[in-house]
Amino acid sequence: MNTNKNIIIPEKNGLELIELGSDARLFGPAPANEMDGWIGSELPEESLVVAWLDYKVLAGRKNADGWMFCENETFENRYVRRMRVFTPQKELLIWRTREGFRARTRIDDLEGAGTYAVVARQALYGTDTKESPDENFSVLVEKRGTRIAIPFGNVAVDENKKRVFIETRNYIDVNGVGQYTYVDCAFGRFVDHSGNSL
């Protein structure tokens, strides 16, 4: 499932327990116009992005020129409900609250130690593909009408096992009553049904 050498429990039923080094930092609240500054300073490198807006979900890329979404779609920051900008080792999570926007940066060291996480693959909607108007994107669809464009060209899916997944790391720690529980989640990468990066 991943190349981490610190596997505690090998993959079983699509889950894998690993140990890694990880550091998280929270900031905010701030107005919507500060979001671009957070993204530029916390994740200046080329990244993937999934943005949950008030009216739709977008998946795309961020590079030095800005955002790249299917058909050059854009959005205003004020419509962001939640957004994950990520690479395989780093994620910036932004979410809207009543006080403004808050954010969390998480940086992982896959060779490190001290933090436990369950690696999982979350299946995306999409059991068929529709012709994409943009060669850099594939449009995943389902019979019931769900549609999402992902920032990878020529991806093929079907109703069986050939699907697209987002690989996540779900961090474990002890809560206030001494029980282990999930305390955070970060996106890592889009993968195919075999676990290979798209």
ABEGO torsion letter per residue (X at the ends): XBABAABABBBBGGBBBBBBBBBBBBBOBBBAAAAAAAAAAABABBBBBBBBBAABBBBBBBBAAEBBBBGGBBBBAAABABBBBBBAABBBBBBBBAAEBBBBBBBBBAABBGBBBBBBBBBBBEABBBBBABAABBBBBBAAGBBBBBBBBGBBBBABABBBBBBBBBBBBBBAAGBBBBABBBBABBBBAAGBBX
